[in-house]
Amino acid sequence: MAKLTKRQKISNELIDKDKQYTFEEGIALLKKLPKAKFDESVEMTFNLNVDAKQADQLVRGTLILPNGTGRETKVLVFCKGEDVVSAKDAGADYVGADDLVQKISGGWTDFDVVVATPDMMKDISKLGKVLGPRGLMPSPKAGTVTKDIAKAVKELKSGKVEFKTAKDGNIYLAIGKVSFDEKALIENGLLIIEKIKKARPVSVKGTYLKSVFMSATMGSGIQLNI
C-alpha cells in the first residue's frame, strides 16, 4: 500500500468521507486544505445515470463562467477572407486555413479550442483522427462552428466552457482556480450545477445525478449534496 503524503494525511483528517457537503461547505473546506506548489484548478465530477452510448442520453451544453476559468484559453480559428481580420481583432491565438490543416495533420495541437466558419468544415473533416480523440473538433452545438467568428472568440477568451458526457457517463469540468475567492468559485460552480441539471435528457428515468465530487487538481475528493 502506497504511503500517504503529508498533504493527503491532513486532507483525510479534514474531509469526512461519510458526509455529503453542501456546495458552499465544499468550497469552504477545499480552501482550507493544504495547497500544491502551483495554482491548481478546482474540478468537479458529475457521475450521471446516463448511457453514454445512446445519442438521446448525451448531456452537452455551453456556458460563460461569470468569473472566468483562471487560465488562458488558446483559440485556433479556421477561416478565410475578411474573417481572418475579425478573428485576430477578437483575440484569436492562431488563424488560418490550409496552412493550419497541414500543421495539425503533422501532430501539432498546442491550442485549447478550435473555431471554424461553416465553409471550412469540409477541409477540417480531414483532421478528425487528430482533433476528435482530444475533444477539439468544432461543433455547431458548442457554438464553435459559426459565421460570427468575433463573437465566438471573445466568449471563449472571457470564460466560455463546454460540458459533455465522457465515455464513462461522467462530466468533468473545472470551475476556476484555488486562488479564486470563495464567492467567485461559488458563482461559477452554482451556474454549472444549474446548467447540468437543466440539461437532463428526457429519456433518463429515476435518479439523474448519482454523485458529485469536487477537488483541487492534486487534492482529495469532497462529496457534494446538490
N, C-alpha and C positions, 0 to 999 in steps of 0.2 A: 504493500500500500504506500502510495507516494506521501512523503512528509509534507504537512501543511506549512505554508509560508506564514510569516508573522502577520501579514495583511489578511490572509484567509482565516487565521485564528481569531483575530479581532472582529472580522466580519461575522463569523459564526456566533460570536458572543452577543453581537448587537442584533442580528436578524433572528427572529422567531420563525423557524421553518414551518411551524404548525399554524401560523397566523396568516390570514389574508388581510393585507393593509389597504386602507382607502388610498386613492391615488395621491392625495395630498400628504398622507402619512408616509407613503413610499418615497416621495420626493424628499421629505424632511430627513428620513432615515438614510437615504442614499448620500445626502450632503454630509452626513456625519461619519460615513465610512472612510477608511484610510484611502488616500489618493495615490495614483500612479505618478510617475515622473513626467508624464505628458498629459495634456488636456484631453481626457477621454470623452467619447461620445456617451450620451445617455440613450440606451437602446431598449426597445420594447418588443416582446414576442407575444403575438396573439395566436393561441392554439385554437383553431376553429373546427367546428363539426361540419366540415365540407369534404366532398370528394373532389380533389384537385384534378382528377381525370375527366370530370364531367364539365362540359362547357357552360352549362346553366348554373353551375355552382362556383364559378370563378368570381372571386371578390377582388375588385380592382377600382381604383379611383385616384384622383389627384387633389391636392390642397396646397395652399400657400401658408406656411407657418408664420404666425404674426411676429415671431422674434427670430426668424431665420433658422438655419441649421448650425451656424457656428463654423462652417467650413466653406472653403472656396469651391464653387462648382465650375469645373472646366466644361464649357459648352462648345460642341462642334456643330457647325451648320453646313448642310449640303444645299447649295443654291447657286443660281446664275444671275447675270444681268444686274438690274438695279437692286435686287435683294441682297447682293453682296455688300453694298454700302450700308443698307439698313441693318444687316446683321452685325457688322463691325461697329456701327454707331451705337447699337444697343448693348455692346459689351461682349460679343461672342469671342471666344479664345482662338478658334480655328474656323476659317470659312473657305469653302472651295467646292469643287465638283469632281471631275475625273482625276485630278491630282490627288485628292484625298481618298478616293476609291482605291487607287493604286497603292497608296501608302498603307492603308488599313489592310489591304489584301496581303501585304508583306508582314502583317502581325502587329502593327503599331496600334495601341489602344490607350494612349495617355490622355484620356478625357473621361468625363463622368456621364454626360448626356449627349444624345445626338438629336438634332432637329433637322427637318428637311421640308422643302416645298414639295407638293404632290407630284410635280413633274419629274422630280429626281428619284422617286421610289423605284422606278424600273432599273436604274443603274445601281441603286443601293441593294436591291434584292440579291445581287451577286455576293454581298458581304454577310449573308445570313449565317454561315458557319462560324464567322468571327464574332459578329455582333450578337446573334441570338443567344448563345450559351451565357453571355455576360449580361444579358438583360438590357442591351444597348440599342436594339432595333427600334427605330422611331415608329410611333403608332398614333393614329387619329384619336383613339380613346384616351391616350395620355396627353393629347394636345401637342405632340411633338412632330406631327405631320400637319402643316398648316401653311396658309398663304400669308398669314400675318406673322412673319418671322420676328420682327422687332418686339412684338408683344410677348411671344413665347420666350425669347432670350431674356428679356427683362424680368419676367416672372420667375424663371429658373435661377437667375442671379440673385433674386430677392428672397429666395427660400421656398420655391415650389418643389414639392416632392410627390412621388408616385408610390402608391402601395398596391401590392397584389399578392395573391396566394402563391407560395412556393410549391414545389412538387410534393412536399410533406404535409401540405394543407395549412401551414403556418404563414403568418405575415411578420416579417422582421423589418423594423423601422427605427431610425434614430430620430429623437425628438429635440436634440440640441447637444450642448456640451456641459460637462460637470461644472465648468466655471460660470455658467449662467446662474443668475439668481433664481430662487425658488419660484417667484411669480412668473418669470419668463418660461421656465420649464413646465409649470402647471398650465399656463395658457396654451402652449404648444401641444402638450400631451392631451388635455381635455378635448381640444379640437380634433385631434387624430382619433381618439376614442369615439367621439360623436360620429365622425365620418365613417368609420369602420362599422359601427352599429347600424347606421342607415344603409350601408351597402349590403346588408344581409340578403342573400338570394331568396327569392320566393319559394324555391323548391326545397329549401332546408327546413326540416321539421325538428321539433324539440329544441334542445339547448343549442345555441349558436356559438357563444363564446365559452369554450370548455375551460380554458385557463389563460391568464395573462401574467407575464413576468416582466420585471424591469431590472436593469443592471447597468453599471458602467462597463465600458469595453472589456476591461480586465477584472471586473468585480463579480461578486456573488449575486445570484438572482433573488429578487424580492417579489413574492407572490402578491398579486393585487386582487381586490374585490371591487369590480366596477359594474 
